[in-house]
Amino acid sequence: MSVVGVVMNGVTGRMGYRQHLLRSVLAINGDGGVRLSGGRRVMLRPVLVGRDAGKVGELAGRHGIEEHTTDLGAALEDERNLVYFDAQVTSARAAAVHQAIAAGKHVYVEKPVAGTLDDALALARAATTAGVRNGVVQDKLFLPGVLKLRRLADAGFFGRVLSVRGEFGYWVFEGDWQSAQRPSWNYRAADGGGIVLDMFPHWHYVLENLFGRVEAVTARAVTHVGERVDERGEPYKADADDAAYGIFELAGGVVAQINSSWAVRVHRDELVEFQVDGTHGSAVAGLHTCRFQHRAATPRPVWDPEEPTRVRFRDQWQEVPDNTVFPNGFRAQWELFLRHVLEDAPFPHDFAAGARGVQLAELGLLSSAEGRRVPVPRLDLPAPDGEG
Ligand SMILES: NC(=O)c1ccc[n+]([C@@H]2O[C@H](COP(=O)([O-])OP(=O)(O)OC[C@H]3O[C@@H](n4cnc5c(N)ncnc54)[C@H](O)[C@@H]3O)[C@@H](O)[C@H]2O)c1
């Protein structure tokens, strides 16, 4: 049984702690390590890095983790550590990941890869030049609802896909009378906040992987709630966008329209839902479920303002069955990345893919600022090591 050191930075944060440390790295170890194709198991030795020795030490102690430090450089120098993982606030990511690449570590990071396209491209190029494996979290692709949607698409269920409509959001409390359920940096532009930079990278990989390349974007980003109260109870000016209304034109003429908002109240079955309409059928996918209606089962609705509707439209849809047990999506992607590092398994979620997501966010903000439709050019990136 071999052991691989994984330097984890940002584990005191929401994502770093719950999804990546607890539900991925420690859960993998709890099940005997990551399983490679020949059946060999590899255990992970997390090395926690943080700015506050007390916080990171307490967290390590709580989970029986031996190694923790505030010195990223020292953790990266240790040759037993093969992988660097980053779930810090977005604005702190690029510098730390460059440091890890320079130390020869394979790098896996939360999205967005970086706060700007220039920074994301520089990271993608540095990783390729150094020949290190690189990956970005694309967790929504591993959601049961989205996997079921993909099952329908792969089966040719939709015929020709016409349009995609996405609705994402929920009310994030302002922090005055009820505490906010997201960190305050999300609402400050100078700290790398904003819903476009947060969510457009997600929409990019979902659209690109399921329906085709994003060729143009038209977006309107706004700040609906301009004042909030932070973690210390201090009021602050919320100057980052907290809602974005976007139209994405995809290869093949598919039109996707996605609303993203932290200032909307939920009247949906799930916090995110995508409706896909095709010539042969339609589907509505959420985090967990996916419902579909085939053209042969499509009722004939009749518009009648005189009579209250008695038809229960939702009852006219069928549910895609689970047919399998879906693992935690973050963990599933960790296992893919580790197999990519340890036995060269394929891993399409690389920094180049991450950079395309950041590009869409940047062009979405440009579209909003200038009030126009913006084409999305292909990025000029070198092929990964060993390809092309
Ligand atoms: N994949 C997803 O669905 C998803 C969801 C939410 C957030 N994220 C991403 O994960 C990253 C972290 O988000 P989060 O919600 O966990 O944030 P968070 O505020 O809860 O955690 C941030 C972490 O970064 C550390 N940090 C380092 N430098 C910092 C600085 N200068 N200021 C503040 N904190 C600093 C903090 O100590 C903490 O460990 C972001 O890049 C975000 O885009 C991804």
The ligand as an SDF file (V2000), in Angstrom:
LIG
                    3D

 44 48  0  0  0  0  0  0  0  0999 V2000
  -17.4950   24.1100   -6.7850 N   0  0  0  0  0  0  0  0  0  0  0  0
  -18.4140   24.8110   -6.1750 C   0  0  0  0  0  0  0  0  0  0  0  0
  -19.6010   24.5210   -6.2680 O   0  0  0  0  0  0  0  0  0  0  0  0
  -18.0250   25.9910   -5.3280 C   0  0  0  0  0  0  0  0  0  0  0  0
  -18.9660   26.5380   -4.4410 C   0  0  0  0  0  0  0  0  0  0  0  0
  -18.5760   27.6200   -3.6500 C   0  0  0  0  0  0  0  0  0  0  0  0
  -17.2890   28.1450   -3.7760 C   0  0  0  0  0  0  0  0  0  0  0  0
  -16.4210   27.5940   -4.6730 N   0  0  0  0  0  0  0  0  0  0  0  0
  -15.0520   28.1450   -4.8250 C   0  0  0  0  0  0  0  0  0  0  0  0
  -14.2620   27.7360   -3.7170 O   0  0  0  0  0  0  0  0  0  0  0  0
  -13.3840   28.7890   -3.3150 C   0  0  0  0  0  0  0  0  0  0  0  0
  -13.5880   29.0570   -1.8230 C   0  0  0  0  0  0  0  0  0  0  0  0
  -14.9250   29.4590   -1.5950 O   0  0  0  0  0  0  0  0  0  0  0  0
  -15.6310   29.2660   -0.1740 P   0  0  0  0  0  0  0  0  0  0  0  0
  -17.0510   29.5790   -0.3760 O   0  0  0  0  0  0  0  0  0  0  0  0
  -15.2100   27.9850    0.4160 O   0  0  0  0  0  0  0  0  0  0  0  0
  -14.9470   30.4940    0.6200 O   0  0  0  0  0  0  0  0  0  0  0  0
  -14.6180   30.6270    2.1910 P   0  0  0  0  0  0  0  0  0  0  0  0
  -14.5370   32.0910    2.4460 O   0  0  0  0  0  0  0  0  0  0  0  0
  -15.5220   29.7970    3.0050 O   0  0  0  0  0  0  0  0  0  0  0  0
  -13.1550   29.9710    2.3170 O   0  0  0  0  0  0  0  0  0  0  0  0
  -12.0220   30.6280    1.8060 C   0  0  0  0  0  0  0  0  0  0  0  0
  -10.7440   29.9340    2.2530 C   0  0  0  0  0  0  0  0  0  0  0  0
   -9.6450   30.6840    1.7280 O   0  0  0  0  0  0  0  0  0  0  0  0
   -8.7860   31.0910    2.7990 C   0  0  0  0  0  0  0  0  0  0  0  0
   -8.1420   32.3620    2.4300 N   0  0  0  0  0  0  0  0  0  0  0  0
   -6.9120   32.4820    1.9110 C   0  0  0  0  0  0  0  0  0  0  0  0
   -6.6220   33.7600    1.6690 N   0  0  0  0  0  0  0  0  0  0  0  0
   -7.6910   34.4920    2.0280 C   0  0  0  0  0  0  0  0  0  0  0  0
   -7.9900   35.8710    2.0310 C   0  0  0  0  0  0  0  0  0  0  0  0
   -7.1050   36.7700    1.5830 N   0  0  0  0  0  0  0  0  0  0  0  0
   -9.1940   36.2690    2.4790 N   0  0  0  0  0  0  0  0  0  0  0  0
  -10.1070   35.3680    2.9310 C   0  0  0  0  0  0  0  0  0  0  0  0
   -9.8770   34.0290    2.9690 N   0  0  0  0  0  0  0  0  0  0  0  0
   -8.6850   33.5950    2.5050 C   0  0  0  0  0  0  0  0  0  0  0  0
   -9.6750   31.1240    4.0170 C   0  0  0  0  0  0  0  0  0  0  0  0
   -8.8950   31.0000    5.2010 O   0  0  0  0  0  0  0  0  0  0  0  0
  -10.5630   29.8920    3.7750 C   0  0  0  0  0  0  0  0  0  0  0  0
   -9.8630   28.7080    4.1250 O   0  0  0  0  0  0  0  0  0  0  0  0
  -13.6930   29.9650   -4.2260 C   0  0  0  0  0  0  0  0  0  0  0  0
  -12.7280   30.0430   -5.2360 O   0  0  0  0  0  0  0  0  0  0  0  0
  -15.0460   29.6530   -4.8160 C   0  0  0  0  0  0  0  0  0  0  0  0
  -15.2040   30.1530   -6.1250 O   0  0  0  0  0  0  0  0  0  0  0  0
  -16.7650   26.5390   -5.4270 C   0  0  0  0  0  0  0  0  0  0  0  0
  1  2  1  0
  2  3  2  0
  2  4  1  0
  4  5  1  0
  4 44  2  0
  5  6  2  0
  6  7  1  0
  7  8  2  0
  8  9  1  0
  8 44  1  0
  9 10  1  0
  9 42  1  0
 10 11  1  0
 11 12  1  0
 11 40  1  0
 12 13  1  0
 13 14  1  0
 14 15  2  0
 14 16  1  0
 14 17  1  0
 17 18  1  0
 18 19  2  0
 18 20  1  0
 18 21  1  0
 21 22  1  0
 22 23  1  0
 23 24  1  0
 23 38  1  0
 24 25  1  0
 25 26  1  0
 25 36  1  0
 26 27  1  0
 26 35  1  0
 27 28  2  0
 28 29  1  0
 29 30  1  0
 29 35  2  0
 30 31  1  0
 30 32  2  0
 32 33  1  0
 33 34  2  0
 34 35  1  0
 36 37  1  0
 36 38  1  0
 38 39  1  0
 40 41  1  0
 40 42  1  0
 42 43  1  0
M  CHG  2   8   1  16  -1
M  END
$$$$
